[in-house]
Amino acid sequence: MVPPPRGPGNPRRKNRHQFPRARPGAETHVFRCRTRGQRLDQYLATRFTGYSRSFLAGLCREGRVLVGGNRAKPGRRLLPEEEITVLLPEGARAGPEEMDIPILHEDAAVFVVDKPAGIAVHPARGHLSGTLYHGLLWRFARELEEDPDFRIGPVHRLDLDTSGVMIYAKDERSQKRMARAIENREVGKRYLAIVHGRVPFEAVLVEGAIGFDEGRKRMAIDGEEARAASTGVRVLSAGREMSLVELDLLTGRSHQIRVHLAGMGFPIAGDELYGGRRRGEGGDPLIARQALHAWKLHIEHPVRREPAEYTAPLPDDMRILAKTCGLELPA
């Protein structure tokens, strides 16, 4: 576990994207604030999807969150361009667990996985075992044992019930470069979703600021201290009651795609939090989770410095649902 800072001293950094060495499972994130006046714990909740606001507030109280190099309370109001450092602790009981994780690509600098639905990315309260990280510890056990510089370096996340493509770095330098690209919005993320309703248009750009809705404990358009969000939506196939849509994630707000589609009146099938259903009108099961899949990831390779694109095939549950609804799948 990375120990919390002992005092208000400013930690040493080569640059604002530095990822200090840490044991596998622990993560250190350094980034710049892009808002004004928002509470620190609320801002962190938009940056670290998959973690509860109370968990992130607890990190603040433990001294694991620095703002401008100083320990900060959860209610601290942020200013634009302030540097925020977050030390995520190593997951409790983190150890290798045998798990079938499809590897889409692997080279000396990165590896790309096809995350299954229903698996948390990283250990946290409520997910102390059975996470993607535990499976990757098993998959790369030999590399971790033989190479002290090898790391399982995450640079982005997916929600528990979202499947699809994720990229990891194998070394510190590659992790910093890809983290910088994501922070600067230089990464293309394309998703597929099956939604309720026959979508009547071909393509549209959805722009709706997203913030936290304290009353309903979820994200919402024009929620508390909402931040600008943009999603490109293109219809691939439309049936009588369901549609298959392609989505370009142009910003990275928490639950952005789910909120935008629900706000348009086309919630994702199976996404009960945002108005989707898991059963059809006759009571037959539709799908056991939100029908959302991270399909393609476009990023500059951190070593070759050339564009690279990685694709995760549509999983069986979404294929079956599409076929049942008479939707045509992309080639």
Steps between C-alpha positions, in 0.01 A plus 500: 500500500626849422526679837308826537707818504634589845462873468412790274827485307479509124574153350775495241378477139674494164179636350130505578447158345761325713406150620733417793602137543241306694433139578251335264147598588581843637456793264615862512322752277609862445288739295381860471158619612280633219222654705443777755321482831414129491545293815805277488310177573244579229772573247679175584176306450488624140862402442497156665194312384445174684585652839235642731514861610525388864804283417672794329414729790662243728819519297502876560464452874782242496736752337506314167381802300719808453400830342795719412722263698294535822258260665144601422161440660209355298309830503789714374392725209722465197653760269587448132850360429561387857709181505323204661684186612300189588660194659266206451590225748581145406186288514454293811597134460620571149651182363499309172175328407468276198267671256430483127584849375523531121820680396435693177857623451834482679844644426800615703331819621125436528233235515134534409222295658136432422338563839202274570181653639432453870864530607634801690823643362679550833459381861288732712243473775246240390744351248788360702549205266402389153603828334674544168816595690501166686473318168783704349721417799451134410545557126829692545633319809824399330574852371432653841730248664788533253496872417494754786408776253202317351168651592132452437448868422137608450427832329118489480203304636167349403189464715433165666234393245664651192703261285771570249844627415746627764869578462774459763864606508782264591740771614494840666594703193225349284246552777588870529476556125161334466369674811607831346317415176179420687528814713541708182209323328722359228350151524202379296246284686213344304219301660202291387169501688157346454235747613125499554298666227531553127750785465363728224821674387821385329757690704512775761743667739362496854619779728372506855694594814515216753517521879407297805134474605519471878131413538507203263866408566594495135633725226260727314486766230532839672567327832691661784796701366460340158789492253475520122468164322475402132407167343476419131208265421449315172224247432623174350170310500149587617223249572145546618585514871881507525792663320873434471707817527868587466638757742809719500599603851629852442534585870543270797231570757379232740216295344499745208363269229235355730383845611493652151307211344249496786460877472411460131228251590697194383639332815738209459336158524569347840614829657246515781677791672422728204161371389588193295326165546637150537174335391280550199131592501406132532734443792767314301860584596675749274851509645653468846699825488515830316545432128805725466830388347832685458555404136806685371790689655722726289822623663857589410726209593722625786823359351451486123321837514271383218117485499365168624143371511376207707157337464305275738236281331140540612432252785250216467230651723479813285513296178210287619298807601568668164393187311184468710411862422574464129796740508780482246847482652803690364751305294 
